[in-house]
Amino acid sequence: MGYMEREVLLDKSLGSIYKLVNLAARRALEIAEGQPKLVEANPSMKPSTVALLEIAAGKIEAKKTKTKE
């Protein structure tokens, strides 16, 4: 696995490190529970690494939420 630039990952998670961590954690849990991987990954890779690869590849993106006014 190569280096993933933080800016690429932040762009996919609406610019927030907190949203990035939440998105990656949720996706890693799905992968750990048996959901198929959306990118080519070594079977020995941790689910969290695979989740970050999926985010960097644009396979997983954060959704904008509506705010109360």
Phi and psi in radians as a Rosetta constraint file:
Dihedral C 1 N 2 CA 2 C 2 CIRCULARHARMONIC -1.596 0.35
Dihedral N 2 CA 2 C 2 N 3 CIRCULARHARMONIC 3.119 0.35
Dihedral C 2 N 3 CA 3 C 3 CIRCULARHARMONIC -1.259 0.35
Dihedral N 3 CA 3 C 3 N 4 CIRCULARHARMONIC 2.364 0.35
Dihedral C 3 N 4 CA 4 C 4 CIRCULARHARMONIC -1.890 0.35
Dihedral N 4 CA 4 C 4 N 5 CIRCULARHARMONIC 2.160 0.35
Dihedral C 4 N 5 CA 5 C 5 CIRCULARHARMONIC -1.224 0.35
Dihedral N 5 CA 5 C 5 N 6 CIRCULARHARMONIC 2.367 0.35
Dihedral C 5 N 6 CA 6 C 6 CIRCULARHARMONIC -1.061 0.35
Dihedral N 6 CA 6 C 6 N 7 CIRCULARHARMONIC -0.646 0.35
Dihedral C 6 N 7 CA 7 C 7 CIRCULARHARMONIC -1.091 0.35
Dihedral N 7 CA 7 C 7 N 8 CIRCULARHARMONIC -0.673 0.35
Dihedral C 7 N 8 CA 8 C 8 CIRCULARHARMONIC -1.108 0.35
Dihedral N 8 CA 8 C 8 N 9 CIRCULARHARMONIC -0.799 0.35
Dihedral C 8 N 9 CA 9 C 9 CIRCULARHARMONIC -1.153 0.35
Dihedral N 9 CA 9 C 9 N 10 CIRCULARHARMONIC -0.695 0.35
Dihedral C 9 N 10 CA 10 C 10 CIRCULARHARMONIC -1.175 0.35
Dihedral N 10 CA 10 C 10 N 11 CIRCULARHARMONIC -0.625 0.35
Dihedral C 10 N 11 CA 11 C 11 CIRCULARHARMONIC -1.060 0.35
Dihedral N 11 CA 11 C 11 N 12 CIRCULARHARMONIC -0.652 0.35
Dihedral C 11 N 12 CA 12 C 12 CIRCULARHARMONIC -1.315 0.35
Dihedral N 12 CA 12 C 12 N 13 CIRCULARHARMONIC -0.301 0.35
Dihedral C 12 N 13 CA 13 C 13 CIRCULARHARMONIC -1.981 0.35
Dihedral N 13 CA 13 C 13 N 14 CIRCULARHARMONIC 0.525 0.35
Dihedral C 13 N 14 CA 14 C 14 CIRCULARHARMONIC 1.106 0.35
Dihedral N 14 CA 14 C 14 N 15 CIRCULARHARMONIC 0.463 0.35
Dihedral C 14 N 15 CA 15 C 15 CIRCULARHARMONIC 1.392 0.35
Dihedral N 15 CA 15 C 15 N 16 CIRCULARHARMONIC 0.157 0.35
Dihedral C 15 N 16 CA 16 C 16 CIRCULARHARMONIC -2.048 0.35
Dihedral N 16 CA 16 C 16 N 17 CIRCULARHARMONIC 2.197 0.35
Dihedral C 16 N 17 CA 17 C 17 CIRCULARHARMONIC -1.097 0.35
Dihedral N 17 CA 17 C 17 N 18 CIRCULARHARMONIC -0.579 0.35
Dihedral C 17 N 18 CA 18 C 18 CIRCULARHARMONIC -1.175 0.35
Dihedral N 18 CA 18 C 18 N 19 CIRCULARHARMONIC -0.713 0.35
Dihedral C 18 N 19 CA 19 C 19 CIRCULARHARMONIC -1.187 0.35
Dihedral N 19 CA 19 C 19 N 20 CIRCULARHARMONIC -0.633 0.35
Dihedral C 19 N 20 CA 20 C 20 CIRCULARHARMONIC -1.087 0.35
Dihedral N 20 CA 20 C 20 N 21 CIRCULARHARMONIC -0.845 0.35
Dihedral C 20 N 21 CA 21 C 21 CIRCULARHARMONIC -1.091 0.35
Dihedral N 21 CA 21 C 21 N 22 CIRCULARHARMONIC -0.751 0.35
Dihedral C 21 N 22 CA 22 C 22 CIRCULARHARMONIC -1.114 0.35
Dihedral N 22 CA 22 C 22 N 23 CIRCULARHARMONIC -0.795 0.35
Dihedral C 22 N 23 CA 23 C 23 CIRCULARHARMONIC -1.082 0.35
Dihedral N 23 CA 23 C 23 N 24 CIRCULARHARMONIC -0.817 0.35
Dihedral C 23 N 24 CA 24 C 24 CIRCULARHARMONIC -1.134 0.35
Dihedral N 24 CA 24 C 24 N 25 CIRCULARHARMONIC -0.708 0.35
Dihedral C 24 N 25 CA 25 C 25 CIRCULARHARMONIC -1.130 0.35
Dihedral N 25 CA 25 C 25 N 26 CIRCULARHARMONIC -0.755 0.35
Dihedral C 25 N 26 CA 26 C 26 CIRCULARHARMONIC -1.125 0.35
Dihedral N 26 CA 26 C 26 N 27 CIRCULARHARMONIC -0.751 0.35
Dihedral C 26 N 27 CA 27 C 27 CIRCULARHARMONIC -1.195 0.35
Dihedral N 27 CA 27 C 27 N 28 CIRCULARHARMONIC -0.670 0.35
Dihedral C 27 N 28 CA 28 C 28 CIRCULARHARMONIC -1.081 0.35
Dihedral N 28 CA 28 C 28 N 29 CIRCULARHARMONIC -0.682 0.35
Dihedral C 28 N 29 CA 29 C 29 CIRCULARHARMONIC -1.115 0.35
Dihedral N 29 CA 29 C 29 N 30 CIRCULARHARMONIC -0.740 0.35
Dihedral C 29 N 30 CA 30 C 30 CIRCULARHARMONIC -1.049 0.35
Dihedral N 30 CA 30 C 30 N 31 CIRCULARHARMONIC -0.778 0.35
Dihedral C 30 N 31 CA 31 C 31 CIRCULARHARMONIC -1.112 0.35
Dihedral N 31 CA 31 C 31 N 32 CIRCULARHARMONIC -0.771 0.35
Dihedral C 31 N 32 CA 32 C 32 CIRCULARHARMONIC -1.085 0.35
Dihedral N 32 CA 32 C 32 N 33 CIRCULARHARMONIC -0.507 0.35
Dihedral C 32 N 33 CA 33 C 33 CIRCULARHARMONIC -1.505 0.35
Dihedral N 33 CA 33 C 33 N 34 CIRCULARHARMONIC 0.018 0.35
Dihedral C 33 N 34 CA 34 C 34 CIRCULARHARMONIC 1.953 0.35
Dihedral N 34 CA 34 C 34 N 35 CIRCULARHARMONIC 0.012 0.35
Dihedral C 34 N 35 CA 35 C 35 CIRCULARHARMONIC -1.142 0.35
Dihedral N 35 CA 35 C 35 N 36 CIRCULARHARMONIC 2.546 0.35
Dihedral C 35 N 36 CA 36 C 36 CIRCULARHARMONIC -1.171 0.35
Dihedral N 36 CA 36 C 36 N 37 CIRCULARHARMONIC 2.562 0.35
Dihedral C 36 N 37 CA 37 C 37 CIRCULARHARMONIC -1.342 0.35
Dihedral N 37 CA 37 C 37 N 38 CIRCULARHARMONIC 2.495 0.35
Dihedral C 37 N 38 CA 38 C 38 CIRCULARHARMONIC -1.683 0.35
Dihedral N 38 CA 38 C 38 N 39 CIRCULARHARMONIC -0.028 0.35
Dihedral C 38 N 39 CA 39 C 39 CIRCULARHARMONIC -2.335 0.35
Dihedral N 39 CA 39 C 39 N 40 CIRCULARHARMONIC 2.792 0.35
Dihedral C 39 N 40 CA 40 C 40 CIRCULARHARMONIC -1.211 0.35
Dihedral N 40 CA 40 C 40 N 41 CIRCULARHARMONIC 2.181 0.35
Dihedral C 40 N 41 CA 41 C 41 CIRCULARHARMONIC -2.541 0.35
Dihedral N 41 CA 41 C 41 N 42 CIRCULARHARMONIC 2.560 0.35
Dihedral C 41 N 42 CA 42 C 42 CIRCULARHARMONIC -1.097 0.35
Dihedral N 42 CA 42 C 42 N 43 CIRCULARHARMONIC 2.362 0.35
Dihedral C 42 N 43 CA 43 C 43 CIRCULARHARMONIC -1.038 0.35
Dihedral N 43 CA 43 C 43 N 44 CIRCULARHARMONIC -0.380 0.35
Dihedral C 43 N 44 CA 44 C 44 CIRCULARHARMONIC -1.497 0.35
Dihedral N 44 CA 44 C 44 N 45 CIRCULARHARMONIC -0.065 0.35
Dihedral C 44 N 45 CA 45 C 45 CIRCULARHARMONIC -1.218 0.35
Dihedral N 45 CA 45 C 45 N 46 CIRCULARHARMONIC 2.491 0.35
Dihedral C 45 N 46 CA 46 C 46 CIRCULARHARMONIC -1.216 0.35
Dihedral N 46 CA 46 C 46 N 47 CIRCULARHARMONIC 2.601 0.35
Dihedral C 46 N 47 CA 47 C 47 CIRCULARHARMONIC -0.985 0.35
Dihedral N 47 CA 47 C 47 N 48 CIRCULARHARMONIC -0.603 0.35
Dihedral C 47 N 48 CA 48 C 48 CIRCULARHARMONIC -1.155 0.35
Dihedral N 48 CA 48 C 48 N 49 CIRCULARHARMONIC -0.649 0.35
Dihedral C 48 N 49 CA 49 C 49 CIRCULARHARMONIC -1.184 0.35
Dihedral N 49 CA 49 C 49 N 50 CIRCULARHARMONIC -0.741 0.35
Dihedral C 49 N 50 CA 50 C 50 CIRCULARHARMONIC -1.084 0.35
Dihedral N 50 CA 50 C 50 N 51 CIRCULARHARMONIC -0.730 0.35
Dihedral C 50 N 51 CA 51 C 51 CIRCULARHARMONIC -1.051 0.35
Dihedral N 51 CA 51 C 51 N 52 CIRCULARHARMONIC -0.756 0.35
Dihedral C 51 N 52 CA 52 C 52 CIRCULARHARMONIC -1.147 0.35
Dihedral N 52 CA 52 C 52 N 53 CIRCULARHARMONIC -0.650 0.35
Dihedral C 52 N 53 CA 53 C 53 CIRCULARHARMONIC -1.099 0.35
Dihedral N 53 CA 53 C 53 N 54 CIRCULARHARMONIC -0.717 0.35
Dihedral C 53 N 54 CA 54 C 54 CIRCULARHARMONIC -1.117 0.35
Dihedral N 54 CA 54 C 54 N 55 CIRCULARHARMONIC -0.713 0.35
Dihedral C 54 N 55 CA 55 C 55 CIRCULARHARMONIC -1.131 0.35
Dihedral N 55 CA 55 C 55 N 56 CIRCULARHARMONIC -0.800 0.35
Dihedral C 55 N 56 CA 56 C 56 CIRCULARHARMONIC -1.087 0.35
Dihedral N 56 CA 56 C 56 N 57 CIRCULARHARMONIC -0.595 0.35
Dihedral C 56 N 57 CA 57 C 57 CIRCULARHARMONIC -1.396 0.35
Dihedral N 57 CA 57 C 57 N 58 CIRCULARHARMONIC -0.100 0.35
Dihedral C 57 N 58 CA 58 C 58 CIRCULARHARMONIC 1.427 0.35
Dihedral N 58 CA 58 C 58 N 59 CIRCULARHARMONIC 0.227 0.35
Dihedral C 58 N 59 CA 59 C 59 CIRCULARHARMONIC -1.383 0.35
Dihedral N 59 CA 59 C 59 N 60 CIRCULARHARMONIC -0.448 0.35
Dihedral C 59 N 60 CA 60 C 60 CIRCULARHARMONIC -2.234 0.35
Dihedral N 60 CA 60 C 60 N 61 CIRCULARHARMONIC 2.286 0.35
Dihedral C 60 N 61 CA 61 C 61 CIRCULARHARMONIC -2.376 0.35
Dihedral N 61 CA 61 C 61 N 62 CIRCULARHARMONIC 2.647 0.35
Dihedral C 61 N 62 CA 62 C 62 CIRCULARHARMONIC -1.329 0.35
Dihedral N 62 CA 62 C 62 N 63 CIRCULARHARMONIC 2.565 0.35
Dihedral C 62 N 63 CA 63 C 63 CIRCULARHARMONIC -1.711 0.35
Dihedral N 63 CA 63 C 63 N 64 CIRCULARHARMONIC 2.516 0.35
Dihedral C 63 N 64 CA 64 C 64 CIRCULARHARMONIC -1.298 0.35
Dihedral N 64 CA 64 C 64 N 65 CIRCULARHARMONIC 2.420 0.35
Dihedral C 64 N 65 CA 65 C 65 CIRCULARHARMONIC -1.879 0.35
Dihedral N 65 CA 65 C 65 N 66 CIRCULARHARMONIC 2.588 0.35
Dihedral C 65 N 66 CA 66 C 66 CIRCULARHARMONIC -1.348 0.35
Dihedral N 66 CA 66 C 66 N 67 CIRCULARHARMONIC 2.431 0.35
Dihedral C 66 N 67 CA 67 C 67 CIRCULARHARMONIC -1.805 0.35
Dihedral N 67 CA 67 C 67 N 68 CIRCULARHARMONIC 2.593 0.35
Dihedral C 67 N 68 CA 68 C 68 CIRCULARHARMONIC -1.356 0.35
Dihedral N 68 CA 68 C 68 N 69 CIRCULARHARMONIC 2.477 0.35
